[in-house]
Amino acid sequence: LRTGPLGGMVGLPQGHGLPSASLSATLPGQSPMHAKTAHHPPGMTHDRLLLWVDGVGTYLLLTADRVSLGRTGSSARPDLALAPDLSGYHAEILRAEEDYFIVAAQGHVEVGGQRVTRKLLANGDSIALGSSCKLTFDLPTALSPTAVLTLRGQRIEGDVRKIILFKEHLLIGPGAGCHVQAPAKCGTVVLCAGPGGLVCR
C-alpha cells in the first residue's frame, strides 16, 4: 500500500488498526466463519460482501465490473434489488477502466433529470430509476476508481443505504475523500484487494 497510489494518504505505523471501531466483511446473510467462495474477479475471493463498521454503518461491496439493478423479488435476480415498481432487469452500471456508465435495460432511467439510455457518470450525479428509486453516484477521490452509490429514502437488506462499487482500494476515515466516513479518532484505514481477499491497513 505504501508504494501504491494511496501510500501517501495512509501514513500509519506497522500494526496500526482501528482503535475504537471494528469492521468485518462477509457474504450477506453469512457469518465471517462460514463465508463461501463465489465467482469473483482476479484477486478477490467474493464478488459481493457486506462491510460492517461499528458505530458507522453497513455497506454492500460489489466487485464486479457489471452491476444489474432491478425490482426486489424479481426472477431476474438483479445484483441490486431495489424498489418494487422497477422492471425486473431495469438498468446496469458498467465499469470500464476508471469510468462508470449507466445503461437502461427494461426501464426508465434519468441522470440529472434527463432521460438517458446510456450515460457516462460523473461525481455527484443524481440517478432516478422509475418513479420512486433515487440514487446518488460519487467518486470520492481521484486516487481510487472505487465509487459509491447512495440510496435516497430507502434501504436494502441488512439496513444498507450505501453500495460501494469496489475496485482496488477503499478508504475509511474522516476526510471528504473517503468512501466510508468514520470518526476522526479512527484515523485513515485502507482496504485493498489482495490475492486471498481484502487486506486491511
NORTA-V714269 format. One record per residue. N is the residue number from 1. RES is the residue in one small letter. PHI is phi in degrees with one decimal (999 if undefined). OMEGA is omega in degrees with one decimal (999 if undefined). Layout:
BEGIN
<<N RES PHI OMEGA> <N RES PHI OMEGA>>
END
This chain:
BEGIN
<<1 l 999 -177.2> <2 r -66.1 -179.8> <3 t -94.3 -179.7> <4 g -88.1 -175.8> <5 p -66.2 -179.4> <6 l -99.8 -175.0> <7 g -55.9 -178.4> <8 g -69.9 -178.1> <9 m -88.5 -173.7> <10 v -72.8 176.7> <11 g 56.5 -177.5> <12 l -109.0 176.8> <13 p -71.1 176.7> <14 q -55.7 175.3> <15 g 81.2 -178.2> <16 h -70.5 178.3> <17 g -133.6 177.1> <18 l -80.9 -175.4> <19 p -70.9 -175.7> <20 s -133.3 177.2> <21 a -138.8 178.1> <22 s -131.2 178.5> <23 l -142.2 174.6> <24 s -151.5 -179.9> <25 a -133.4 178.6> <26 t -144.0 169.7> <27 l -66.9 178.7> <28 p -54.8 177.6> <29 g 86.1 -179.4> <30 q -123.2 175.7> <31 s -78.6 -179.0> <32 p -57.1 -176.8> <33 m -78.3 -174.0> <34 h -122.8 178.7> <35 a -67.4 -178.5> <36 k -101.5 177.1> <37 t -74.8 179.4> <38 a -125.6 174.2> <39 h -58.1 -174.3> <40 h -151.2 173.6> <41 p -72.5 -178.7> <42 p -56.2 176.7> <43 g 89.2 -179.7> <44 m -128.3 179.7> <45 t -90.7 179.8> <46 h -141.4 175.4> <47 d -105.8 -179.5> <48 r -147.9 -176.8> <49 l -134.4 169.2> <50 l -103.6 178.4> <51 l -111.5 175.8> <52 w -104.7 173.0> <53 v -117.6 -174.6> <54 d -55.6 178.9> <55 g 76.7 -178.3> <56 v -120.8 179.5> <57 g 156.7 -179.6> <58 t -115.9 -176.0> <59 y -129.8 173.9> <60 l -96.8 178.4> <61 l -101.1 175.6> <62 l -116.7 -174.4> <63 t -103.2 -177.5> <64 a -71.9 178.4> <65 d -82.1 178.4> <66 r -128.7 -177.8> <67 v -124.1 179.0> <68 s -92.8 179.1> <69 l -123.6 -178.9> <70 g -169.2 -173.7> <71 r -78.0 174.7> <72 t -64.3 -178.8> <73 g 82.9 -177.7> <74 s -73.7 176.6> <75 s -69.6 177.2> <76 a -70.4 178.3> <77 r 50.1 177.9> <78 p -65.1 178.5> <79 d -62.2 175.6> <80 l -117.6 178.1> <81 a -89.8 -171.0> <82 l -116.4 -171.9> <83 a -70.2 -177.2> <84 p -70.3 -179.1> <85 d -92.9 178.7> <86 l -84.1 170.5> <87 s -70.2 -179.0> <88 g -58.5 176.9> <89 y -125.3 -166.5> <90 h -76.5 -175.9> <91 a -160.8 175.6> <92 e -133.8 167.2> <93 i -113.0 -177.2> <94 l -113.1 175.7> <95 r -109.3 176.2> <96 a -124.8 -171.9> <97 e 57.0 -179.8> <98 e -108.2 -179.9> <99 d -101.0 177.0> <100 y -122.4 177.7> <101 f -124.0 168.8> <102 i -107.4 -176.5> <103 v -128.1 176.9> <104 a -71.5 176.9> <105 a -111.3 -179.2> <106 q -100.8 -172.1> <107 g -130.8 -179.7> <108 h -79.2 179.9> <109 v -130.5 174.5> <110 e -125.0 172.9> <111 v -125.7 -177.7> <112 g 61.5 178.5> <113 g 85.1 -179.5> <114 q -109.5 178.6> <115 r -68.2 -178.3> <116 v -135.1 169.9> <117 t -106.2 175.7> <118 r -154.8 -174.8> <119 k -149.9 171.7> <120 l -72.6 -177.1> <121 l -88.6 177.9> <122 a -122.2 179.5> <123 n -54.5 178.0> <124 g 89.3 -179.5> <125 d -62.0 175.0> <126 s -98.1 -176.9> <127 i -116.9 174.6> <128 a -121.8 174.9> <129 l -112.4 -176.4> <130 g 65.0 -175.3> <131 s -96.9 -172.1> <132 s -126.7 -175.7> <133 c -101.9 -178.4> <134 k -125.5 -179.1> <135 l -136.9 172.2> <136 t -120.3 180.0> <137 f -102.4 -180.0> <138 d -133.9 169.0> <139 l -117.8 -170.0> <140 p -61.5 -176.8> <141 t -143.0 177.1> <142 a -73.5 -179.0> <143 l -81.6 -179.2> <144 s -141.8 177.4> <145 p -80.4 178.9> <146 t -67.5 -179.3> <147 a -117.9 -179.2> <148 v -129.0 171.7> <149 l -105.3 178.4> <150 t -108.5 177.4> <151 l -78.5 -179.8> <152 r -106.7 177.2> <153 g 80.8 177.6> <154 q -155.1 176.5> <155 r -135.6 172.8> <156 i -116.2 -174.9> <157 e -50.4 -178.5> <158 g 86.6 179.9> <159 d 61.4 -178.2> <160 v -86.7 174.7> <161 r -114.2 -179.2> <162 k -129.6 178.2> <163 i -113.5 -179.2> <164 i -104.8 176.7> <165 l -88.8 -165.7> <166 f -82.5 170.0> <167 k -148.9 173.6> <168 e 73.9 -174.6> <169 h -138.2 175.7> <170 l -143.2 -179.0> <171 l -101.8 173.5> <172 i -119.1 -179.1> <173 g 171.0 -173.4> <174 p -85.6 -173.9> <175 g -76.2 179.3> <176 a -64.9 179.8> <177 g -86.2 179.9> <178 c -88.9 178.2> <179 h -73.0 176.4> <180 v -118.4 -179.0> <181 q -81.6 -178.6> <182 a -128.7 179.5> <183 p -59.9 -177.7> <184 a -59.6 -178.1> <185 k -64.9 179.5> <186 c -78.7 -173.7> <187 g 70.9 178.4> <188 t -111.3 -179.9> <189 v -119.8 178.7> <190 v -117.0 168.5> <191 l -101.1 -176.2> <192 c -127.7 177.4> <193 a -72.3 178.5> <194 g -114.2 -177.4> <195 p -64.3 -179.8> <196 g -113.7 -178.2> <197 g 139.6 -179.0> <198 l -89.9 175.4> <199 v -110.2 -178.7> <200 c -103.1 -179.2> <201 r -132.3 999>>
END
